[in-house]
Amino acid sequence: MKDGFAETFEQFKTNKSTLAFIVNPLNTNTNEINIEPFGINAGSLQMQLMDSKTKDLWSGKFTELKSKLEELEVQKCMHIAQHKWTALKEIPQVEAFIFGARNSLPECYSEVKKLAYGVLTVDIFVRESVLLHEYNKKLEAN
């Protein structure tokens, strides 16, 4: 099991640009994104990203999303520093904001949306796997 997690975290390192796409698609180098697992057309994705960069409405949404995510991280850090563990639970989930921004995109950005949903699905799966791993470690320790 330990080797499996080491491999998973190694994949995070190699797919850093792909994961960063979720938060900051406007500054993403499409040559560094691993789109293979998601069945995405590279040419269409590049065109859609270029188009979204030139439209203030969509680039503004991504900028707003990034600001909101930064604000949430600051709140989390403050609560952790002050040991306010119950307050952490009241902070909205990051995924809700990301899905909201992606859902607002029209269908002409289908490849952008497909990549975002694919990466989010992988991200959620990995986080749940880590939590399950930690839970199993606690069970084994007892």
Secondary structure, 3 states (H helix, E strand, C coil): CHHHHHHHHHHHHHCHHHHHCCCCHHHCCHHHCCCHHHCCCHHHHHHHHHHHHHCHHHHHHHHHHHHHHHHHHHHHHHHHHCCCHHHHHHCCCHHHHHHHHHHCCCHHHHHHHHHHHHHHHHHHHHHHHHHHHHHHHHHHHC
